[in-house]
Amino acid sequence: MARSPVAITVALVLALLTLGTAAVVLAHGHLHLTAPDWAAVRFTLLQASLSALVSTALAIPVARALARRRFRGRALLITLMGAPFLLPVIVAILGLLAVFGRAGVLNQTLQALGLPSIQIYGLHGVVLAHVFLNLPFATRMILQGWQAIPAERLRLAASLGFLPAAVARHLEWPMLRSVLPGALITIFVICLTSFAVALTLGGGPRATTVELAIYQSLRFDFDLGRAASLAAVQFALCATTALVAWRIIQTPGFGAGLDRGYTLAPTGWRSVTDATAIILSAAFLLIPLAMVIANGIQGLPHLPPSIWPAAIRSVAIAIPSALLATAAALTLALAVAKTNNRGLDLAALLPLATSGLVLGTGLFLIVQPLTSPATIALPVTLIVNAALALPFVYRLLLPEAHALHRDYARLTTSLNIHGPSALLLVTLPRLSRPLGFGTGIAAALSMGDLGVIALFASDAQATLPLAIQRLTAAYRMDAAASASLLLVTISFTLFALCDYGGRHAAPD
């Protein structure tokens, strides 16, 4: 079996970065957790479990309504369901604060009606933010399951006179049994490693996650032993969850169809419930985003001077981080498609078993005796962002790489096209669409990251998300909203440019 030295090198670097940093935190940790540490572990598991359950439960009626209803703007709304994957977390939080915060629209309305106000900080605020971020993602996952039910099965159900309850029992529930575990565990992992939400909405010691406790131990207490112990616990949680996800995620088994569109759209009260689910979910997603835009536009000309250097630093990190993630993912995807090497496939997914704060803690412990961590804040952030984005880009490229090898490997061999020539003439043109899309996702994720930079950066090295978080902590909400609008604009611009470039370069 042919080997790729470059792919092996990339895999070794990923293993060293993930497992090496995990070994460092284990070596520095005293493995003795205090009562507050256990409280952080319990809260982390509780908020992740509640967030995953609520997000998935609410996504079921929304996905069902979208699957069986056709209306104007449906395609746009479904496209919107992918926005939270690109939306910086700190921006989503500011949108929720504009609606549910102390001075938000909802509390102002309640006060005008003489009703008591609501509090967004604490467990319910963290869960609310995670539902806002993950409800669209869960909806997209479940909607794909609904759309995977062959139209022939639906036509057969209609011809047999199946009532909606029978359709649910024989078609929908079997699909949900295969799709829901994957959605639950994926959202659980995302919420398990959430940092910005707990930092902004945690509201005190009772609402502290493990990642937030790591940050506090390093930045405020400088307790390296406690930070290392907590990082080891976080790594164990993430690795265990990733292993469970690998074991339980299944593929629906309905078989192939003829791709002929057909839907069963019950009438009566079910059409009312479908419309209600769509309207409420759209309002829940769109109103906070609209508030960010409305609050941010008027303050754009008056942004604090420190915002512009922070924006430049974010772009300077995001672009090379995205290129590095894409290059590494492409190298591994091509090698796995060619050799079917499961070791390389596992290496590409290793970053899913860790988090930005765990990686950052390990790197902090490595460099702290040698130099000030602030001196390498930006390079470390770039590398960690690239590593964390790599699994997503890899999963986008792998199916296309398999198809490329299947369709063109013999042709390129017969024409003696190898190495750089094959890369330029065959690989890049045929994979330009997923390459552009994946690079755009990696750039947007890096632009919105608020993790490692919070551990390493000094006041003069803040990126745009960190600058927004500091404005929020100082209750300068107008300036934070304007900076958030700038962050969203840059993130979506980078994504759109990369995606357009990939689609434009694709052969017709």
VOKOLBA-251917 format. One record per residue (C-alpha): x, y, z. Coordinates in steps of 0.001 Angstrom, whole numbers, plus 500000, padded with zeros to 6 digits. Each point is the difference from the previous one (the first is absolute). Layout:
<rs>
<r u="X" v="Y" w="Z"/>
...
</rs>
This chain:
<rs>
<r u="500000" v="500000" w="500000"/>
<r u="501419" v="503364" w="498966"/>
<r u="500874" v="502466" w="502713"/>
<r u="499925" v="503775" w="500012"/>
<r u="502871" v="501490" w="502033"/>
<r u="498318" v="503402" w="500071"/>
<r u="496726" v="498540" w="501298"/>
<r u="501862" v="497981" w="502643"/>
<r u="501810" v="503158" w="501083"/>
<r u="496694" v="501890" w="500291"/>
<r u="498521" v="497123" w="502017"/>
<r u="502980" v="499946" w="502350"/>
<r u="499787" v="503760" w="500533"/>
<r u="496284" v="499703" w="500835"/>
<r u="500682" v="497125" w="502388"/>
<r u="502799" v="501957" w="501655"/>
<r u="497833" v="503102" w="500314"/>
<r u="496962" v="498213" w="501459"/>
<r u="501403" v="497034" w="501900"/>
<r u="503224" v="501838" w="500846"/>
<r u="498193" v="502889" w="501649"/>
<r u="497753" v="497512" w="501805"/>
<r u="503113" v="498241" w="501349"/>
<r u="501425" v="503329" w="501160"/>
<r u="496879" v="500940" w="501943"/>
<r u="499907" v="496528" w="501560"/>
<r u="503639" v="500349" w="501043"/>
<r u="499401" v="503414" w="501598"/>
<r u="496682" v="499171" w="501640"/>
<r u="499747" v="498840" w="503584"/>
<r u="496789" v="498080" w="499146"/>
<r u="498345" v="501233" w="503168"/>
<r u="496758" v="501826" w="499311"/>
<r u="498498" v="502310" w="502580"/>
<r u="496293" v="500470" w="500654"/>
<r u="499816" v="503002" w="497601"/>
<r u="501732" v="497901" w="497340"/>
<r u="497437" v="497219" w="500325"/>
<r u="497260" v="502615" w="499912"/>
<r u="501433" v="501255" w="496685"/>
<r u="500027" v="496436" w="498631"/>
<r u="496394" v="499446" w="501064"/>
<r u="498867" v="503311" w="498533"/>
<r u="501837" v="499271" w="496740"/>
<r u="498258" v="496651" w="499601"/>
<r u="496647" v="501419" w="501094"/>
<r u="499969" v="502971" w="497626"/>
<r u="501291" v="497898" w="497090"/>
<r u="497353" v="497323" w="500606"/>
<r u="497155" v="502497" w="500342"/>
<r u="501178" v="501991" w="496968"/>
<r u="500210" v="496890" w="497831"/>
<r u="496615" v="498666" w="501137"/>
<r u="498153" v="503309" w="499609"/>
<r u="501619" v="500832" w="496659"/>
<r u="499193" v="496587" w="498559"/>
<r u="496471" v="499842" w="501421"/>
<r u="499112" v="503414" w="498566"/>
<r u="501647" v="499157" w="496673"/>
<r u="497702" v="497000" w="499353"/>
<r u="496764" v="501964" w="499333"/>
<r u="501906" v="502665" w="498061"/>
<r u="501722" v="497435" w="497760"/>
<r u="496726" v="498122" w="499491"/>
<r u="498209" v="503201" w="499001"/>
<r u="502752" v="500953" w="497548"/>
<r u="500028" v="496490" w="498549"/>
<r u="496280" v="499852" w="499208"/>
<r u="499150" v="503644" w="499175"/>
<r u="500845" v="502072" w="496937"/>
<r u="499837" v="503793" w="500266"/>
<r u="501665" v="503123" w="498682"/>
<r u="503330" v="500618" w="501724"/>
<r u="500372" v="496370" w="501089"/>
<r u="503389" v="499594" w="498298"/>
<r u="501270" v="503223" w="501612"/>
<r u="498858" v="498865" w="503433"/>
<r u="501699" v="496626" w="499591"/>
<r u="503174" v="501787" w="498905"/>
<r u="499759" v="502100" w="503131"/>
<r u="500140" v="496786" w="501997"/>
<r u="503706" v="499814" w="499160"/>
<r u="500755" v="503543" w="501173"/>
<r u="500792" v="499202" w="503670"/>
<r u="502902" v="497842" w="498830"/>
<r u="501523" v="503199" w="498586"/>
<r u="498615" v="502462" w="502533"/>
<r u="502563" v="500998" w="502659"/>
<r u="498749" v="498853" w="503404"/>
<r u="500602" v="503389" w="501631"/>
<r u="497748" v="501613" w="497372"/>
<r u="497211" v="497509" w="500679"/>
<r u="500284" v="500764" w="503711"/>
<r u="499693" v="503733" w="499390"/>
<r u="496900" v="499386" w="497884"/>
<r u="498435" v="498001" w="502817"/>
<r u="500900" v="502706" w="502523"/>
<r u="498285" v="502568" w="497768"/>
<r u="496794" v="497954" w="500258"/>
<r u="500170" v="498242" w="503380"/>
<r u="502516" v="502128" w="501953"/>
<r u="499244" v="502422" w="502818"/>
<r u="499445" v="502852" w="497516"/>
<r u="498754" v="497698" w="497241"/>
<r u="496800" v="500281" w="498043"/>
<r u="498256" v="497225" w="501937"/>
<r u="500718" v="501459" w="503448"/>
<r u="498981" v="503480" w="498865"/>
<r u="496705" v="498561" w="498799"/>
<r u="499472" v="498116" w="503256"/>
<r u="500710" v="503123" w="502042"/>
<r u="497555" v="502020" w="497919"/>
<r u="497347" v="497382" w="500767"/>
<r u="500835" v="500078" w="503697"/>
<r u="501390" v="496466" w="499979"/>
<r u="503246" v="498839" w="501635"/>
<r u="503094" v="499969" w="497812"/>
<r u="501943" v="496873" w="499095"/>
<r u="503670" v="499238" w="500639"/>
<r u="502187" v="498631" w="497210"/>
<r u="503113" v="499260" w="502060"/>
<r u="500585" v="496549" w="501440"/>
<r u="499085" v="496496" w="498869"/>
<r u="496896" v="501021" w="498074"/>
<r u="501934" v="502719" w="498149"/>
<r u="502742" v="497574" w="499004"/>
<r u="497429" v="497464" w="498781"/>
<r u="498082" v="502724" w="498135"/>
<r u="503150" v="501099" w="498171"/>
<r u="500924" v="496429" w="499111"/>
<r u="496484" v="499314" w="498709"/>
<r u="500191" v="503141" w="497873"/>
<r u="503320" v="498858" w="498532"/>
<r u="499136" v="496309" w="499577"/>
<r u="496273" v="499874" w="499210"/>
<r u="500675" v="500824" w="496321"/>
<r u="502777" v="497413" w="499863"/>
<r u="497762" v="497311" w="501514"/>
<r u="497207" v="500981" w="497619"/>
<r u="502283" v="499606" w="497006"/>
<r u="501169" v="496559" w="501168"/>
<r u="496455" v="498742" w="500631"/>
<r u="498686" v="501584" w="496796"/>
<r u="502596" v="498040" w="498028"/>
<r u="498629" v="496839" w="501593"/>
<r u="496457" v="500901" w="498974"/>
<r u="501125" v="500784" w="496464"/>
<r u="501838" v="496665" w="499839"/>
<r u="496706" v="498105" w="500238"/>
<r u="499424" v="498905" w="496378"/>
<r u="496978" v="501575" w="498336"/>
<r u="498881" v="496516" w="498983"/>
<r u="499469" v="499134" w="503677"/>
<r u="497846" v="503087" w="500455"/>
<r u="497989" v="499227" w="496852"/>
<r u="499439" v="496450" w="501218"/>
<r u="498844" v="501293" w="503379"/>
<r u="497552" v="502344" w="498260"/>
<r u="498683" v="497251" w="497729"/>
<r u="499425" v="497754" w="503026"/>
<r u="498066" v="502774" w="501707"/>
<r u="502417" v="500449" w="502881"/>
<r u="498872" v="502571" w="502540"/>
<r u="502673" v="502408" w="501377"/>
<r u="500412" v="497813" w="503092"/>
<r u="500748" v="496952" w="497823"/>
<r u="502479" v="501992" w="497880"/>
<r u="501755" v="501092" w="503179"/>
<r u="500129" v="496435" w="501372"/>
<r u="501245" v="498270" w="496845"/>
<r u="502157" v="502676" w="498312"/>
<r u="500772" v="502981" w="502208"/>
<r u="500823" v="498343" w="503318"/>
<r u="502440" v="497464" w="498477"/>
<r u="501775" v="502906" w="498321"/>
<r u="500090" v="501998" w="503245"/>
<r u="501422" v="497036" w="501925"/>
<r u="503002" v="500001" w="497673"/>
<r u="500448" v="503779" w="499675"/>
<r u="499284" v="501307" w="503501"/>
<r u="502935" v="498305" w="501798"/>
<r u="502438" v="501625" w="497594"/>
<r u="498384" v="503408" w="500397"/>
<r u="499936" v="499690" w="503794"/>
<r u="503608" v="498925" w="500380"/>
<r u="501293" v="502580" w="497504"/>
<r u="498278" v="502880" w="501769"/>
<r u="501096" v="498585" w="503364"/>
<r u="503640" v="500154" w="498853"/>
<r u="499581" v="503558" w="498717"/>
<r u="498474" v="501141" w="503307"/>
<r u="502575" v="498053" w="502000"/>
<r u="502793" v="502116" w="498508"/>
<r u="498098" v="503297" w="500036"/>
<r u="502017" v="502800" w="501609"/>
<r u="498691" v="503372" w="498856"/>
<r u="496420" v="499238" w="501059"/>
<r u="500959" v="499100" w="503582"/>
<r u="502462" v="502916" w="500183"/>
<r u="497298" v="502508" w="499053"/>
<r u="496788" v="498481" w="501381"/>
<r u="501213" v="497718" w="502790"/>
<r u="499203" v="502478" w="502699"/>
<r u="502155" v="498720" w="502856"/>
<r u="501625" v="496974" w="501670"/>
<r u="496820" v="497894" w="499732"/>
<r u="500072" v="500322" w="496209"/>
<r u="503672" v="499283" w="499317"/>
<r u="500985" v="497448" w="497381"/>
<r u="503268" v="498069" w="499981"/>
<r u="501348" v="502152" w="497169"/>
<r u="499126" v="503189" w="501847"/>
<r u="501669" v="498622" w="503146"/>
<r u="503153" v="499272" w="497953"/>
<r u="500003" v="503576" w="498742"/>
<r u="499539" v="501417" w="503493"/>
<r u="502769" v="497798" w="501413"/>
<r u="502515" v="501207" w="497427"/>
<r u="499022" v="503632" w="499505"/>
<r u="498998" v="501044" w="503498"/>
<r u="501347" v="497474" w="502539"/>
<r u="503039" v="498780" w="498037"/>
<r u="499475" v="496586" w="501552"/>
<r u="501695" v="497826" w="497385"/>
<r u="499354" v="496745" w="501858"/>
<r u="496254" v="500596" w="500256"/>
<r u="499811" v="501158" w="496386"/>
<r u="501835" v="496872" w="498874"/>
<r u="497715" v="497731" w="502049"/>
<r u="496885" v="501636" w="498581"/>
<r u="501417" v="499790" w="496475"/>
<r u="500602" v="496272" w="500515"/>
<r u="496397" v="499566" w="501136"/>
<r u="498742" v="501955" w="496987"/>
<r u="502096" v="497869" w="497649"/>
<r u="498579" v="496837" w="501575"/>
<r u="496442" v="501292" w="499576"/>
<r u="500564" v="500982" w="496352"/>
<r u="501845" v="496800" w="499089"/>
<r u="497345" v="497794" w="501611"/>
<r u="497212" v="501875" w="498260"/>
<r u="501790" v="499788" w="496646"/>
<r u="500382" v="496238" w="500456"/>
<r u="496314" v="499621" w="500876"/>
<r u="499075" v="502059" w="496930"/>
<r u="502097" v="497760" w="497774"/>
<r u="498259" v="496914" w="501391"/>
<r u="496346" v="501093" w="499972"/>
<r u="499580" v="502155" w="496905"/>
<r u="498136" v="498023" w="497345"/>
<r u="498822" v="500491" w="496453"/>
<r u="496263" v="499759" w="499235"/>
<r u="499203" v="496765" w="498191"/>
<r u="497089" v="500810" w="497699"/>
<r u="501813" v="498994" w="496830"/>
<r u="500272" v="501871" w="496735"/>
<r u="497234" v="501786" w="498165"/>
<r u="499565" v="501612" w="496615"/>
<r u="500402" v="503587" w="501307"/>
<r u="496462" v="500920" w="498976"/>
<r u="498747" v="502723" w="502281"/>
<r u="496884" v="499231" w="502015"/>
<r u="498761" v="501127" w="503406"/>
<r u="497185" v="499075" w="502328"/>
<r u="498509" v="503249" w="501316"/>
<r u="497185" v="499341" w="502480"/>
<r u="497305" v="502646" w="500149"/>
<r u="497911" v="501314" w="502869"/>
<r u="501549" v="500716" w="503383"/>
<r u="503300" v="498445" w="498902"/>
<r u="500500" v="502737" w="497398"/>
<r u="499469" v="502551" w="502786"/>
<r u="502614" v="498332" w="502221"/>
<r u="502460" v="499853" w="497090"/>
<r u="499508" v="503700" w="499252"/>
<r u="500386" v="500827" w="503691"/>
<r u="503258" v="498038" w="500259"/>
<r u="501458" v="501722" w="496934"/>
<r u="498943" v="503501" w="501069"/>
<r u="501218" v="499653" w="503590"/>
<r u="503352" v="498492" w="499017"/>
<r u="500566" v="502685" w="497353"/>
<r u="499174" v="502736" w="502518"/>
<r u="502280" v="498432" w="502609"/>
<r u="502885" v="500004" w="497519"/>
<r u="499414" v="503241" w="498140"/>
<r u="498992" v="502478" w="502700"/>
<r u="503309" v="499870" w="501956"/>
<r u="501983" v="500299" w="496768"/>
<r u="497851" v="502916" w="498883"/>
<r u="500599" v="501671" w="503372"/>
<r u="503770" v="499687" w="499577"/>
<r u="499781" v="501599" w="496572"/>
<r u="497629" v="502757" w="501147"/>
<r u="502055" v="500815" w="503093"/>
<r u="503306" v="499770" w="498188"/>
<r u="499429" v="502072" w="496878"/>
<r u="499619" v="503338" w="501725"/>
<r u="503211" v="499587" w="501990"/>
<r u="502293" v="498860" w="497187"/>
<r u="501482" v="503472" w="499370"/>
<r u="500762" v="500349" w="503719"/>
<r u="501750" v="496721" w="500730"/>
<r u="502818" v="500146" w="502588"/>
<r u="503413" v="500399" w="498342"/>
<r u="501174" v="496670" w="501448"/>
<r u="497413" v="498085" w="497939"/>
<r u="501717" v="500515" w="496649"/>
<r u="503398" v="498513" w="500994"/>
<r u="498100" v="497118" w="501630"/>
<r u="498101" v="499416" w="496744"/>
<r u="503257" v="500006" w="498029"/>
<r u="501511" v="497469" w="502421"/>
<r u="496942" v="497766" w="499638"/>
<r u="500245" v="500028" w="496207"/>
<r u="503763" v="499454" w="500179"/>
<r u="499340" v="496867" w="502070"/>
<r u="496905" v="498759" w="498156"/>
<r u="501399" v="499934" w="496464"/>
<r u="503214" v="498019" w="500622"/>
<r u="498188" v="497807" w="502548"/>
<r u="497371" v="499103" w="497397"/>
<r u="502618" v="499323" w="497334"/>
<r u="502007" v="497829" w="502387"/>
<r u="496909" v="498019" w="501057"/>
<r u="498922" v="499499" w="496391"/>
<r u="503469" v="498942" w="498806"/>
<r u="500337" v="497477" w="502834"/>
<r u="496465" v="498683" w="499504"/>
<r u="500552" v="499623" w="496246"/>
<r u="503256" v="498126" w="500572"/>
<r u="498344" v="497550" w="502377"/>
<r u="496842" v="499596" w="497901"/>
<r u="501980" v="499176" w="496845"/>
<r u="502197" v="497537" w="501880"/>
<r u="497035" v="498247" w="501640"/>
<r u="498135" v="499820" w="496677"/>
<r u="503062" v="498438" w="498387"/>
<r u="501140" v="497608" w="502739"/>
<r u="496915" v="499585" w="502222"/>
<r u="502329" v="500471" w="502971"/>
<r u="497864" v="500024" w="503151"/>
<r u="502862" v="501437" w="502028"/>
<r u="500035" v="503149" w="497880"/>
<r u="496214" v="500179" w="500210"/>
<r u="500191" v="499815" w="503797"/>
<r u="502718" v="502673" w="500096"/>
<r u="497777" v="502390" w="498037"/>
<r u="497283" v="499629" w="502639"/>
<r u="502272" v="500267" w="503068"/>
<r u="499278" v="503720" w="500576"/>
<r u="496361" v="499049" w="500686"/>
<r u="501214" v="498247" w="503158"/>
<r u="501323" v="503210" w="501487"/>
<r u="499123" v="503695" w="500175"/>
<r u="501631" v="503352" w="499473"/>
<r u="500436" v="500564" w="503728"/>
<r u="501615" v="496585" w="500528"/>
<r u="502398" v="500585" w="497121"/>
<r u="500647" v="503510" w="501247"/>
<r u="500692" v="498801" w="503543"/>
<r u="502495" v="497405" w="498801"/>
<r u="501794" v="502502" w="497793"/>
<r u="499931" v="502577" w="502808"/>
<r u="501693" v="497526" w="502343"/>
<r u="502627" v="499214" w="497359"/>
<r u="500979" v="503576" w="499142"/>
<r u="499517" v="501645" w="503404"/>
<r u="503414" v="498943" w="501398"/>
<r u="501715" v="501132" w="496783"/>
<r u="498372" v="503311" w="499141"/>
<r u="496985" v="502141" w="500693"/>
<r u="496929" v="498325" w="498440"/>
<r u="498872" v="503404" w="498717"/>
<r u="502967" v="500129" w="497609"/>
<r u="498665" v="497032" w="498007"/>
<r u="496287" v="500622" w="500489"/>
<r u="499177" v="500576" w="496335"/>
<r u="502024" v="497073" w="498510"/>
<r u="498580" v="497589" w="502605"/>
<r u="496469" v="501211" w="499298"/>
<r u="500561" v="499522" w="496268"/>
<r u="501230" v="496418" w="500435"/>
<r u="497255" v="498982" w="502445"/>
<r u="497257" v="501528" w="497834"/>
<r u="501330" v="498086" w="496997"/>
<r u="500053" v="496728" w="501958"/>
<r u="496463" v="500438" w="501324"/>
<r u="498610" v="500844" w="496541"/>
<r u="501821" v="497142" w="498259"/>
<r u="497488" v="497190" w="500804"/>
<r u="497118" v="501983" w="498482"/>
<r u="501934" v="500759" w="496804"/>
<r u="501245" v="496409" w="499834"/>
<r u="496464" v="498608" w="500188"/>
<r u="498954" v="502310" w="497162"/>
<r u="502902" v="498906" w="497800"/>
<r u="500120" v="496253" w="500699"/>
<r u="496961" v="498889" w="497912"/>
<r u="501152" v="502145" w="497069"/>
<r u="503550" v="498649" w="500331"/>
<r u="498680" v="496429" w="499843"/>
<r u="498018" v="500858" w="496857"/>
<r u="503049" v="501696" w="498451"/>
<r u="502206" v="496987" w="500609"/>
<r u="497349" v="497609" w="498700"/>
<r u="499372" v="501975" w="496805"/>
<r u="503443" v="501388" w="499097"/>
<r u="502739" v="497901" w="501623"/>
<r u="500417" v="497620" w="497043"/>
<r u="499843" v="502844" w="497487"/>
<r u="502705" v="502062" w="501710"/>
<r u="502179" v="496905" w="500353"/>
<r u="499632" v="499093" w="496309"/>
<r u="500886" v="503572" w="499015"/>
<r u="502948" v="500030" w="502421"/>
<r u="498613" v="503027" w="501875"/>
<r u="501358" v="500023" w="503533"/>
<r u="500971" v="502330" w="502797"/>
<r u="499529" v="503741" w="499496"/>
<r u="498670" v="499503" w="496470"/>
<r u="497192" v="497749" w="501209"/>
<r u="499259" v="502441" w="502811"/>
<r u="499696" v="502993" w="497654"/>
<r u="498349" v="498292" w="497029"/>
<r u="497645" v="497526" w="501677"/>
<r u="499683" v="500250" w="503787"/>
<r u="499513" v="503719" w="500568"/>
<r u="497548" v="500527" w="497100"/>
<r u="497896" v="496947" w="500931"/>
<r u="499957" v="500812" w="503732"/>
<r u="499738" v="503774" w="499714"/>
<r u="496400" v="500171" w="501238"/>
<r u="500504" v="498179" w="503330"/>
<r u="503415" v="501652" w="500354"/>
<r u="498485" v="503466" w="499696"/>
<r u="497097" v="499161" w="502301"/>
<r u="502252" v="498368" w="502586"/>
<r u="502518" v="502838" w="499951"/>
<r u="497176" v="502474" w="500492"/>
<r u="498664" v="498067" w="502990"/>
<r u="503484" v="499777" w="501543"/>
<r u="500545" v="503748" w="499524"/>
<r u="496636" v="500868" w="501545"/>
<r u="500587" v="497670" w="502960"/>
<r u="503409" v="501550" w="500613"/>
<r u="498613" v="503528" w="499759"/>
<r u="497457" v="499268" w="502732"/>
<r u="502233" v="497980" w="502319"/>
<r u="500177" v="501105" w="503616"/>
<r u="502047" v="497313" w="501688"/>
<r u="503762" v="499741" w="499849"/>
<r u="500445" v="503714" w="499370"/>
<r u="498295" v="500682" w="503335"/>
<r u="502716" v="497981" w="501767"/>
<r u="503016" v="501442" w="498233"/>
<r u="499257" v="503530" w="498817"/>
<r u="500929" v="503206" w="501771"/>
<r u="497894" v="503145" w="499676"/>
<r u="501989" v="501013" w="496912"/>
<r u="499456" v="496637" w="498260"/>
<r u="496227" v="499638" w="500186"/>
<r u="498176" v="498624" w="496988"/>
<r u="496581" v="501332" w="499044"/>
<r u="497955" v="497403" w="501982"/>
<r u="502124" v="500645" w="503101"/>
<r u="499602" v="503763" w="499572"/>
<r u="496213" v="499535" w="499760"/>
<r u="499974" v="497858" w="503136"/>
<r u="501916" v="502682" w="501893"/>
<r u="497580" v="502685" w="498825"/>
<r u="497106" v="497826" w="501157"/>
<r u="501622" v="499428" w="503397"/>
<r u="500375" v="503780" w="500329"/>
<r u="496272" v="500430" w="499151"/>
<r u="500825" v="501998" w="496868"/>
<r u="497226" v="498225" w="498127"/>
<r u="499621" v="502506" w="497166"/>
<r u="503685" v="499766" w="499098"/>
<r u="499869" v="496208" w="500375"/>
<r u="497015" v="499797" w="497633"/>
<r u="501782" v="502088" w="497368"/>
<r u="503170" v="497926" w="500318"/>
<r u="497880" v="496844" w="499737"/>
<r u="498467" v="501221" w="496764"/>
<r u="503521" v="500610" w="498693"/>
<r u="501009" v="496467" w="501046"/>
<r u="496977" v="498428" w="498298"/>
<r u="500648" v="501999" w="496827"/>
<r u="503655" v="498956" w="499809"/>
<r u="499226" v="496347" w="500826"/>
<r u="497290" v="499649" w="497365"/>
<r u="502090" v="501918" w="497464"/>
<r u="502926" v="497612" w="500426"/>
<r u="497672" v="497025" w="499729"/>
<r u="498229" v="501392" w="496930"/>
<r u="503281" v="500807" w="498226"/>
<r u="501425" v="496538" w="500622"/>
<r u="496765" v="498251" w="499038"/>
<r u="499611" v="502096" w="496855"/>
<r u="503624" v="499403" w="499037"/>
<r u="499526" v="496252" w="500346"/>
<r u="496804" v="499940" w="497965"/>
<r u="501469" v="502320" w="497357"/>
<r u="503093" v="497813" w="499590"/>
<r u="497978" v="496806" w="499653"/>
<r u="499815" v="498537" w="496489"/>
<r u="496609" v="500276" w="498311"/>
</rs>
